[in-house]
Amino acid sequence: MGYVVGTLKAVKQEDPEVYAAFRAEEKRQRDKLVLIASENYASPAVLAAQGSLMTNKYAEGYPRRRYYGGCQYVDAVEELAIARAKQLFGCEHVNVQPHSGSTANMAAYLAVLKPGDTILGMALSQGGHLTHGSKVNFSGKLFQAFSYGVDRETELIDYDAVQQKAEEVRPRMIVVGASAYSKVIDFPRFQEIAKSVGAYLLVDIAHISGLVATGLHPSPVSHADFVTTTTHKTLRGPRAGMVMCKEEHAKAVDKIIFPGLQGGPLMHVIAAKAVAFKEALAPGFAAYQQRILDNARALADGFTARGYHVVSGGTDTHLFLLNLNSRGVTGKEAEEALDASGIIVNKNAVPYDERPPAVASGIRIGTPIASTRGMGVSEMSQIVAWMDEVLHHPTAKRVQSRIRKEVKALCARFPVFSDS
C-alpha cells in the first residue's frame, strides 16, 4: 500500500494549515501501532475513489430513478456497489446510501416501527452500541428501549435471560450485535426468541462484517429481517453504512432512507464502497480476515497467560476487552500510558463496571490495522510484552520512551504509508 502525498499538493498550496494536519496524521498512523477495534486503513484505491470528482455530483433518488440529470455514471457505480454487496453477503436487498452505521440502524427501525414502539437491545455498558437503545441516543429517545446483557460470572450472553426479558417487555424489534463483545453470537437462537414474541429481528454486524463476508463468522442474513453494517472496520472500506433486508422490507427501507432520512447520497463514498466490496471479493481478503482472527486470539491468549482478565474468556472475533481492575490502573490511565508508548487503544467499560465511561475499568483491543500492515502472531507476542510492561509502569517516562522507539521500528518493518 502507498499513500500518494502528491495528490495533496493542491491542499498544500491552498491551505497549508490543513495540509500540515494531514501530514501529521499520516505520521501518526505510520509510526504508531493502532489497535483500535473500529478502525482500519483503507486501500489507496478506496481513498482515491472517496476523494474523486464524484464528490461533485448530486444524485437524489436511486439508480435510473433520480431527481437530477446527468446521473448515468454515478448510477453505474451505485449499481456495482449494490451487486457486489449482494454477492458478498447473500442478501435479498441492499441499500448502500446510508452515510453511517447509525443512519443505517435508524433506517431499519423506522422502516417498520413507529416512535414509542418497544425495542430490546444489548446494553451499551455491557458491549452494545449507542444506537441499540441507549437513553442518550435517538434510539432511546424515539423508542421505549429495554436492554439485555451478559451473565455476571461468564460474561457471555445469557439467551434464556434474553428470552425471559423479551417475554416480559414484548418488543416490536430485537436488536442484536455489539461493539465490545468478543464471542460468536447465536443468530438462530435470537431468531427463535424474536419469533416467539412476534418481534422483528435487526442484526448490526458493523464490527464483524468482514468476517461474515468471508465465512469466518456465522452470517445472520438468513435469520434476520434487517442486517446493518458500517463499511469500514473489518470490511476495510470508507467510513459509511448500509442496510440489508429481506425483499418484503425493500420498499420501506428505500423510502425511509430517501426521502425520509437523507437527501443526496454521497456518490464519492458510494464509489469507495464499490471499490472496497470488489477488494473484499478478491481471494486474498479471506486470508486477511483469518490473520485478523489469528492475531486477536494470539493477543488475548498472551494476556491471559500473563494473568490478565480477558472479558468473556477470550475472543472469536477481531477484538476483546481487558478488565484492568486487578492491575490498579483505570482504562483512561492505560489508554494515555499506551499512547505515550506509541500504542493506540481506547478505554472501554467492562461488564458491570463501577467506574464512569469517561474513566472506565478496561481497554478495548482490536487487530484490523495490525493485520492490514501484515503483522502476524509473532509480532502479537511482542506487542503483549510491550503493553504488559507499560501497564505495570503506567507513569514511567523512560519505559514509554524506549517502547515508543521500539514500536516505531516495528511499524517501519510493516509499512503502510510511503513518506515523501
JOSUL-V972283 format. One record per pair of residues at least 24 apart in sequence whose ideal C-beta (glycine too) atoms are under 6 Angstrom apart, sorted by the first residue. I is the first residue (numbers start at 1). J is the second residue. Records with the same first field share a line. If there is no record, write none. Layout:
I: J  J
This chain:
1: 416
2: 44  418
3: 417
5: 420
26: 417
30: 417
31: 408  411
32: 342  344
33: 343  407
34: 344  369
35: 345  365  366
36: 344  346
37: 319  364  366
38: 233
40: 232  236  368  369
41: 369  372  416
45: 275
46: 237  238  272  275  276
49: 271  272  275
50: 238  268  269  272
52: 268
54: 267  268  271
55: 268
57: 267
58: 264
59: 265  267
60: 263  264
74: 267
77: 271  274
78: 270
80: 274
81: 270  273  274
84: 277  278
85: 277
88: 213  277  280
89: 221  244
90: 221
91: 221  244
92: 246  247
93: 245  247  250
94: 244
95: 243  253  254  257
96: 242  270  273
97: 257  265
98: 241  242
100: 241
101: 206  230  241
102: 131
103: 241
104: 228  241  243
105: 131  228
107: 243  253  256  257
108: 202  226  228  243
110: 256
111: 249  252  253  256
112: 200
113: 172  173
115: 142
117: 143  172
118: 144  169  171  172
119: 143  145  171  173  175
120: 146  166  171  174
121: 175
122: 178
123: 147  149
125: 349
126: 150  351
127: 178  180  181
128: 178
129: 179
132: 175
150: 351
152: 352
155: 311  312  351
156: 312
159: 189
162: 193
163: 193
166: 193  197
170: 197
171: 199
172: 199
173: 199  200  202
174: 199  201
175: 202
176: 203
177: 203  204
180: 321  348  364
182: 312  315  317  319  320
183: 312  316
184: 316
187: 220  223
188: 223
191: 223
200: 225
201: 225
202: 226
203: 227
204: 228
205: 229
206: 230
207: 233
208: 317
209: 234  235
210: 234  235  289
211: 289
213: 280
214: 286  289
216: 289
231: 273
234: 318  368
237: 273  276
238: 269  272
240: 269
291: 371
292: 318  367  368  371
294: 377
295: 367  370  371  380
296: 367
298: 377  380
299: 380
302: 384
303: 384
306: 388
311: 350
318: 366  367  368
319: 366
320: 365
321: 348  350  362  364
322: 362  363
323: 350  362
324: 361  362
325: 361
327: 391
329: 391  394
330: 359
331: 360  361  362  363
332: 359
333: 394
334: 363  391
337: 390  394
338: 390
340: 400
341: 390  400  403  404
342: 404  407
373: 414  416
374: 414
375: 414
